[in-house]
Amino acid sequence: MMKEEKILILLVALAVVSTARAQGAGPTTTTPAKPRQVTRVTKAPPAPGVEEDKDSDDEDTPEARAKEKAQEKKERENDLYDQGSEALDDAHYDHAAQLFGECAALGGEKADGAMYWHAYALNKLGRRGEALTKLAELQKSHPASRWVKEAKALEVEVRQAGGQKVSPEGEDDLDIKLMAINGLMNSDPERAVPLLEKLLTGNQPPKVKDRALFVLAQNSSPQAREVMGRIARGQSNPDLQRKALRNLGLFGGQESRKLLAEIYASSSDVEIKRTILNSFMLSGEREKLLAAARGEKAPELRAEAVRQLGLMGAQSELWQLYQAETSRDVKSHIIQALFIGGGAERLGELARNEKDPELRRKAIRNLGLTGGEKAAATLAAIYAGDTDLEDRREVIQALFLQGNAHALIEITRKEKDQTLRKDAVQKLSLMNNKEATDFLLELINK
C-alpha cells in the first residue's frame, strides 16, 4: 500500500475510534447507526480507466425537473383534497373552505371536485352568495365534469334556502339513519337500497357517503349490486367511483370481480385503472394482474400491476414477467416487487447474471436490503467473482445496509484496489459495531 493511502485509511479509522471513546459508549449492534444512515449516497469519482455513468446526469435535465415539479404539484393537490375532506367530516367548514379553495386554485385533476366541496363548505357557513359564485364557476370552467350534476342540485338547495341563515349541521341524525338503514338491509333490501342511493346522490358530507357506500357494498342483493355497479361504472362523481371500485375488491364475490374486469377493459382513465389493479390485489386476482402486467400498453400501468403482484408475494409470476419484459423501467419495478415479496433467491440470480449494469446493480442493492445469511453469502460470492468496479462498490454498499461488518472487514483485508479498500473502511467507520471498531483499532496500531 502506498504511504499516502495508508495514512488516509488510518486517519478515518482514528477519527471514528476517537469519537466513540469521547462519547463513552461501546457499540453493540450489528446494524448501521440510524442517525448516520442515509438513503442517498454520493457517487464517488470514477477510478482511472473506468468510464463514468452518464445516465446519472439525466436526473438534472429540464425535462426531469419539469416532471419533478409536476409530481410535486400533484402531491400537493392530493394532500389539500384529503385534508379538506377530513375537515368536512369534522364539520370544520372554515378550514375546509380554505383547503378546497387552495386545491381548486392549483388547476389540477381534482380542481372540479375541489370547487364543488369549496361551495358546499361555504354554504354550510351561511355564505350563500360566495357558494353560488363558486358553483357557477365550476359549471362554466368544467362543463363536462361529473360534478356538474351535483353542483346543480346544490345550487337549487342554496337558492331555496333564500335569506335564511344556515348553521353547520351535526351528523347525529344521519348516524342514526345509517344505523337504521344498515339494519333494514338485512330484512328488507328493497326498501333500504333506495334510501342509501338517496344519501349517495344527495348533498351529504364525504364521511356520510363513504359509510353509505360501505353498507351498500356488503349487501349481496340484486338491488344493491345494481346500484354499486352504476357507481363503479362512473355514473356518479369520481370520488365515489374510486371508493366503489375499492369496495368491490374488498367485499365483492365472483360477480364483482367480473364487473371490475369489464370496467378495466372499457376504461381509458389511468387513475381508474390503477384503482382496479389495487382491487384485483385485494380480491386475490393474480391472473388478472398478470394479464395486465403482460398486455397493458401503458408502461405505468404495467408497472402498477407488477407492484401489486409484489404485494401479493407472487414470485413465480414476477419471474415469468421479467424474462419476457423488454422495458428497462418495468424490469426495474419487477426487481423492486421481488424485494417486496421477499424474493432473495431471484434477486441473487439477477445480481449475478443480469447483463444490464443498471438493473444488475439494483438487484445487488435490493439483495442487501433483504438481509439474512444466504443473501450475505451471495453478495460475498459476487464480490469475489465480479471484476466490475461499480458492481463491487455496490456490493460494499449492500453489505453496509445489511450491517455485515465481518464481510466488510474481509474485503478490507484482502482487497488490493485502494478505492475499494477506502470504500469498505469508510462504511465500517459508520457502523456502531464492536467488531468494526476493533478492526479500525487494529489498522491504527499497525
C-alpha positions, 0 to 999 in steps of 0.5 A: 500500500502506498504511504499516502493511502495508508495514512488516509485509511488510518486517519478515518479509522482514528477519527471514528475510534476517537469519537466513540471513546469521547462519547463513552459508549461501546457499540453493540449492534450489528446494524448501521447507526440510524442517525448516520444512515442515509438513503442517498449516497454520493457517487464517488469519482470514477477510478482511472480507466473506468468510464463514468455513468452518464445516465446519472446526469439525466436526473438534472435535465429540464425535462426531469425537473419539469416532471419533478415539479409536476409530481410535486404539484400533484402531491400537493393537490392530493394532500389539500383534497384529503385534508379538506375532506377530513375537515368536512367530516369534522364539520370544520367548514372554515378550514375546509373552505380554505383547503378546497379553495387552495386545491381548486386554485392549483388547476389540477385533476381534482380542481372540479371536485375541489370547487364543488366541496369549496361551495358546499363548505361555504354554504354550510357557513351561511355564505350563500352568495360566495357558494353560488359564485363558486358553483357557477364557476365550476359549471362554466370552467368544467362543463363536462365534469361529473360534478356538474350534476351535483353542483346543480342540485346544490345550487337549487338547495342554496337558492331555496334556502333564500335569506335564511341563515344556515348553521353547520349541521351535526351528523347525529341524525344521519348516524342514526339513519345509517344505523337504521338503514344498515339494519333494514338491509338485512330484512328488507333490501328493497326498501333500504337500497333506495334510501342509501342511493338517496344519501349517495346522490344527495348533498351529504358530507364525504364521511356520510357517503363513504359509510353509505357506500360501505353498507351498500357494498356488503349487501349481496342483493340484486338491488344493491349490486345494481346500484354499486355497479352504476357507481363503479361504472362512473355514473356518479362523481369520481370520488365515489367511483374510486371508493366503489371500485375499492369496495368491490375488491374488498367485499365483492364475490365472483360477480364483482370481480367480473364487473371490475374486469369489464370496467378495466377493459372499457376504461381509458382513465389511468387513475381508474385503472390503477384503482382496479389493479389495487382491487384485483390485489385485494380480491386475490386476482393474480391472473388478472394482474398478470394479464395486465402486467403482460398486455397493458400498453401503458408502461405505468400501468404495467408497472402498477400491476407488477407492484401489486403482484409484489404485494401479493408475494407472487414470485413465480409470476414476477419471474415469468414477467421479467424474462419476457419484459423488454422495458428497462423501467418495468424490469426495474419495478419487477426487481423492486416487487421481488424485494417486496415479496421477499424474493432473495433467491431471484434477486441473487440470480439477477445480481449475478447474471443480469447483463444490464449494469443498471438493473444488475446493480439494483438487484445487488442493492435490493439483495442487501436490503433483504438481509439474512445469511444466504443473501450475505453469502451471495453478495460475498460470492459476487464480490469475489467473482465480479471484476466490475468496479461499480458492481463491487462498490455496490456490493460494499454498499449492500453489505453496509445496509445489511450491517455485515461488518465481518464481510466488510472487514474481509474485503478490507483485508484482502482487497488490493484496489485502494478505492475499494479498500477506502470504500469498505473502511469508510462504511465500517467507520459508520457502523456502531459495531464492536467488531468494526471498531476493533478492526479500525483499532487494529489498522491504527496500531499497525 
